[in-house]
Amino acid sequence: MDKVAIALAISLVAASTQAQTRPSTVNMPCGASRQLVFSRGAIVLGTGGLTYDRFVRDGTFCDVTEYAQAAYVPSLETPVCFVGFRCKQGPRDWWDD
């Protein structure tokens, strides 16, 4: 009986984790989205519909093979809101930014 209770508890935890929603930039003012990124360092935010991405405060949250590129998203009051950076793979191309 203990194995059944443990299995049930694990499945409930897994179901509640799947049900969590990520914050969406289109439902928040630009400053609120930016503050989430800067206060957490790195966070996944929804950017409208089913789209999402990981945003970081600075390049220290990227892997050593990545660089930080400025990230702009739609927000509640503007279609172009600077929220921080995205980590991009490979060497930085200074001419293609």
C-alpha positions in Angstrom: 0.0 0.0 0.0 2.9 2.4 0.7 4.1 2.0 -2.9 0.7 3.1 -4.2 0.7 6.2 -1.9 4.2 7.2 -3.1 3.2 6.7 -6.8 0.1 8.8 -6.2 2.1 11.6 -4.5 4.7 11.7 -7.3 2.0 11.9 -10.0 0.2 14.7 -8.2 3.5 16.7 -7.9 4.2 16.1 -11.6 0.7 17.2 -12.6 0.9 20.4 -10.5 4.3 21.2 -12.1 2.8 20.8 -15.6 -0.1 23.1 -14.7 2.0 26.0 -13.8 2.0 28.9 -16.3 4.9 31.2 -17.1 4.6 35.0 -16.8 3.6 36.6 -20.1 5.2 39.8 -21.3 2.1 40.8 -23.2 0.1 40.9 -20.0 2.5 43.0 -18.0 3.9 46.6 -18.4 7.4 46.7 -19.9 9.0 47.7 -16.6 7.5 44.7 -14.8 8.9 42.2 -17.3 12.3 43.9 -17.2 12.2 43.8 -13.4 11.5 40.1 -13.4 14.5 39.4 -15.6 16.8 41.6 -13.6 15.6 40.4 -10.2 15.8 36.7 -11.0 18.9 36.8 -13.3 17.4 34.3 -15.7 13.7 33.4 -16.4 11.5 31.9 -19.0 8.8 34.4 -20.1 5.9 33.9 -22.5 5.9 36.4 -25.3 2.5 35.9 -26.8 0.4 32.9 -27.8 2.4 29.7 -27.4 5.8 31.4 -27.8 8.3 31.8 -25.0 12.0 32.3 -24.5 14.7 32.4 -21.7 15.8 35.9 -20.8 18.9 36.8 -18.8 20.1 39.8 -16.9 23.6 39.7 -18.4 26.1 37.4 -20.1 27.1 35.7 -16.8 23.9 33.6 -17.1 25.0 32.2 -20.6 27.1 29.2 -21.2 30.8 29.8 -22.1 30.0 29.0 -25.8 27.2 31.7 -25.8 27.0 35.4 -25.8 24.3 37.8 -24.6 22.2 39.6 -27.3 19.8 42.4 -26.4 16.2 41.1 -26.3 13.0 43.0 -27.1 9.5 41.6 -26.5 5.9 42.9 -26.8 4.4 44.2 -23.6 1.1 45.5 -22.3 1.8 49.0 -23.5 4.4 48.8 -26.3 5.3 46.3 -29.0 9.0 46.8 -28.5 10.2 46.5 -24.8 13.8 45.9 -23.8 13.7 43.2 -21.1 17.4 42.1 -20.9 19.3 39.6 -23.1 19.0 36.2 -24.8 21.8 33.8 -24.8 22.9 33.0 -28.4 25.1 30.2 -29.5 28.6 30.7 -31.0 31.0 33.6 -31.2 29.5 37.1 -31.3 29.3 38.6 -34.7 29.8 42.3 -34.0 28.6 43.3 -37.5 25.4 41.3 -37.4 23.6 42.7 -34.3 
